[in-house]
Amino acid sequence: GAGVSQSPSNKVTEKGKDVELRCDPISGHTALYWYRQSLGQGLEFLIYFQGNSAPDKSGLPSDRFSAERTGGSVSTLTIQRTQQEDSAVYLCASSLETAGGYTFGSGTRLTVV
Amino acid sequence: TQLLEQSPQFLSIQEGENLTVYCNSSSVFSSLQWYRQEPGEGPVLLVTVVTGGEVKKLKRLTFQFGDARKDSSLHITAAQPGDTGLYLCAGVNSGTYKYIFGTGTRLKVLA
């Protein structure tokens, strides 16, 4: 696609429910990143994919968080048993090469009530 | 842990004024980028600087990378309401892939 597409744009969920966030990167971009942005905060790195592999998962806050990427394209970030502190904007970015500039999606605003 | 501190955190100015935003670290980066983020959107890349002392201009925006590649500045001349947004710097080291983002400067330009 022309840009990075994320869905849903907004998600309100009850505490304890599981959620799935989707990212469709720019076609041909091999690198894909997930970041989290809490209100008034900077961007917090979550996970990086090169192709379908995730060489760095070090930013995932807990084992409730997982992500996968299939076909070197679409990625899904899953949060199990959501907690209120998971509320944030989840941003996905892709790039043509690992040190290239990112193209970000518009994000998914997750609210856990 | 590499950190990027931005200052000021918040800035509210009148249209037509000039301003400078700073991005500082105690670590060296091989390249540094500046992004602007508007409400409800993801950050948009403005510029990448890679050489110590490098200066790049983008219309009314001037970006400078410090000689030691530890800091950077963004200067806006004659600010306009359309410049309003969150400005983020992000640094990366060669051979790595993970950009470290700064704390952000929230700019509001009043008409």
Interface residues (C-beta under 8 A of the other chain):
Chain A: V4 A31 Y33 Y35 Q41 G42 L43 F45 Y48 Q50 D56 L91 A93 T98 A99 G101 Y102 T103 F104 G105 S106 G107
Chain B: S30 S31 Q33 Y35 G40 E41 G42 P43 V44 L45 T48 L88 A90 V92 S94 T96 Y97 K98 Y99 I100 F101 G102 T103 G104
